[in-house]
Amino acid sequence: MMVMRVQRMPSESFAGGLAARLVAIILALLVAAIAFAWTGADLGKLGAHVLKSTFGSRFGLMDICLIMTPLILTGLAVTIAQKVGAWNIGAEGQFSAGAFAATSVALYVPGPAVLVLPLMVVAGALGGVIWILIPTLARAYADVSELITTLLLNFVGILLVYYVATGPWLDPSGLSFASTARLPPEIPLFWGDVHWGFPLAVLLTILVAVVLNYTRWGYEVRISGSNPSVAHYAAIPFRRHLIVVMILSGAIAGLAGMFELAGTTHRLQGGISNNFGYVGIMVAVLARGSALGVLLGAALMAVILKSGISLQTQGVSMSTVIALTGLILFFTAIADELSHYRVVRPMRTEN
Amino acid sequence: MDLLAGLIQTSILAGGVLALAALGEVLSQRVGVVNLGVEGLISLGAITGIATVVAIPSPLLGLVLAMLVGLIVGMVFATATVIIRANQILCGLALTLMGTGVAAMIGKAYSGVPAPVTFEPIAIPILSDLPVVGRGLFTQNVLVYVIYLVLPFCIHHLLFRTRRGLDLRAVGENPAAADATGIPVRQIRFLYVSLGSALAAGAGAYLTLAFVPSWSEGVVAGRGWIAVALVIFAGYRPWTAVLAALLFGLITSLGFVGQARNWPIAAPILSMLPYLGTIGLMIVPVLAWQKVRRLMAAPAALGQPYFRDIR
């Protein structure tokens, strides 16, 4: 008799993995919809509202691009750290530090925007680098879990921004209680309200993908991340790659903060990081290490975030979006594991 | 003197949240499962605790219900990580996001409402009149004694003095070998991950019913992550975990004292202390002797799902 058996495979097929993830995302959205319906919300009305505010108008699409910009960068930051086998859960803090550093340039360096903006870009990246430096060195030289150290620095970064935005750098005009004055250097606009940060983020993603996939350095980084002992055997300087890539990861997350500051908010305000760092982890998980994936993941999460914002009048808050993000992440993790299983027929044996 | 007495009392009270959550995480990590959802579990426990006492004024009921919620959520987490064997880091992060998100959603209605009843401090006669330490050590709510004395004793006894504990540690060190000797690896992992989650949620109820005592968004403020860091720092041992939590209570209460006494340091800067302190302490043990480091090492199979068929 033929017995069907389920067997776990070391790796899953691309199509199978993709299908499992789609099912996971749909299931998560379904659970959220059921939860909404249970609280007595009119799902049809909510759905129509979401569609209209996202894909239904030019402004909706512009907003999605604006939200995508920081998400592409934080997602990219988490992704490249993963490539070398590190968990950068601290994009939130590096984002804040980048925004903080860029603000300090905007406040204290006089001059035309053409000169100040590049300086702000450098400062933003540098802020992110400083924020990831200690976790990087601790991981590289003392094997301290970078997952926890980067995460803890998130709270410090958010507190730092909150402190300067309500204290020393508070808007002197007295119109605001929790932000700096409007900072004059602005990233020029690209399409409607969308600033040049968006195409630059996309370009940077493509550049990183090319370097990782088509250069010797990228190859060594990928080997270091997937199997450190093989890297060691092949005389690949694992520690050096780890340090360089983690610092790069921090720089990209810091850049996200600078773009958000000079492109979208134009003021340093408490909570400027707005969970972009945490959602960036989700983007990286959805992307699974591919650059094209980062763009798609960022698009999906931007649509979800934008939907959440557009539903705020209906009593949906940022917390709802965060909970939903967690739900999608949970189902995705399960789907990734389940897609390793294959139904196999054992070979027929004669007695 | 008064400053010191107050500092001791607040340190012990503040450290209780971390101690309870860290004890739960010790259980989970000893069987080889990293539960990064502690932050979410504390949030859920905190909101369950406050919501319960607003409806029915019994802090004990609040604690029990919070732990029940933690147990159920922990079972969901254990199903994903132990039975289905999905990635533990991702599931933990997901649990943190879900927990903090859902707690904040429910918490809107309770924001800023002080807990109508709390775990009141009880003064132990005579001892509580001791100078300096009397107030801190002997005028605390009942949970403090449970968290700092009863629980670490029980967990230490379980882990290092019973057959069950030997099985439990074997599952975390070498699940394949444990399985070969007939120890039910999955059952043990499932049980202790769920129990650990219940303790983490209990820490949330302690936060809103004994320490703060009220709910506001962001009240948990990374304590779950500090607790996870403590477990590593404490070498996965219950007594050291509790002591480390006390140390963190001290760092936290330094911030409070600083604010109360108008030290010339801004409040947000003082609030950074626990996080910076945690990072500092995570790096310190590395400088310790090789022998101590080996003693404090993580369970060998930590974070690795166990597949019987792939060996």
Chai-1 contact restraints between the chains, C-beta under 6 A:
chainA,res_idxA,chainB,res_idxB,connection_type,confidence,min_distance_angstrom,max_distance_angstrom,comment,restraint_id
A,A138,B,I283,contact,1.0,0.0,6.0,A-B,restraint_1
A,A142,B,V286,contact,1.0,0.0,6.0,A-B,restraint_2
A,V144,B,M282,contact,1.0,0.0,6.0,A-B,restraint_3
A,V144,B,I283,contact,1.0,0.0,6.0,A-B,restraint_4
A,I148,B,A229,contact,1.0,0.0,6.0,A-B,restraint_5
A,T149,B,I279,contact,1.0,0.0,6.0,A-B,restraint_6
A,L151,B,W225,contact,1.0,0.0,6.0,A-B,restraint_7
A,L152,B,Y275,contact,1.0,0.0,6.0,A-B,restraint_8
A,L152,B,T278,contact,1.0,0.0,6.0,A-B,restraint_9
A,L152,B,I279,contact,1.0,0.0,6.0,A-B,restraint_10
A,F155,B,G222,contact,1.0,0.0,6.0,A-B,restraint_11
A,F155,B,Y275,contact,1.0,0.0,6.0,A-B,restraint_12
A,V156,B,M272,contact,1.0,0.0,6.0,A-B,restraint_13
A,V156,B,Y275,contact,1.0,0.0,6.0,A-B,restraint_14
A,L159,B,P268,contact,1.0,0.0,6.0,A-B,restraint_15
A,L159,B,S271,contact,1.0,0.0,6.0,A-B,restraint_16
A,L159,B,M272,contact,1.0,0.0,6.0,A-B,restraint_17
A,Y162,B,P268,contact,1.0,0.0,6.0,A-B,restraint_18
A,Y163,B,A266,contact,1.0,0.0,6.0,A-B,restraint_19
A,Y163,B,P268,contact,1.0,0.0,6.0,A-B,restraint_20
A,G167,B,A266,contact,1.0,0.0,6.0,A-B,restraint_21
A,S319,B,G101,contact,1.0,0.0,6.0,A-B,restraint_22
A,S319,B,A104,contact,1.0,0.0,6.0,A-B,restraint_23
A,S319,B,M105,contact,1.0,0.0,6.0,A-B,restraint_24
A,T320,B,M105,contact,1.0,0.0,6.0,A-B,restraint_25
A,I322,B,L97,contact,1.0,0.0,6.0,A-B,restraint_26
A,I322,B,G101,contact,1.0,0.0,6.0,A-B,restraint_27
A,A323,B,M98,contact,1.0,0.0,6.0,A-B,restraint_28
A,A323,B,G101,contact,1.0,0.0,6.0,A-B,restraint_29
A,A323,B,V102,contact,1.0,0.0,6.0,A-B,restraint_30
A,T325,B,L97,contact,1.0,0.0,6.0,A-B,restraint_31
A,G326,B,A94,contact,1.0,0.0,6.0,A-B,restraint_32
A,G326,B,L97,contact,1.0,0.0,6.0,A-B,restraint_33
A,G326,B,M98,contact,1.0,0.0,6.0,A-B,restraint_34
A,G326,B,G101,contact,1.0,0.0,6.0,A-B,restraint_35
A,L327,B,M98,contact,1.0,0.0,6.0,A-B,restraint_36
A,L329,B,A94,contact,1.0,0.0,6.0,A-B,restraint_37
A,F330,B,A94,contact,1.0,0.0,6.0,A-B,restraint_38
A,A333,B,A86,contact,1.0,0.0,6.0,A-B,restraint_39
A,A333,B,N87,contact,1.0,0.0,6.0,A-B,restraint_40
A,A333,B,L90,contact,1.0,0.0,6.0,A-B,restraint_41
A,A333,B,C91,contact,1.0,0.0,6.0,A-B,restraint_42
A,I334,B,A80,contact,1.0,0.0,6.0,A-B,restraint_43
A,I334,B,I84,contact,1.0,0.0,6.0,A-B,restraint_44
A,I334,B,A86,contact,1.0,0.0,6.0,A-B,restraint_45
A,E337,B,I84,contact,1.0,0.0,6.0,A-B,restraint_46
A,E337,B,R85,contact,1.0,0.0,6.0,A-B,restraint_47
A,E337,B,A86,contact,1.0,0.0,6.0,A-B,restraint_48
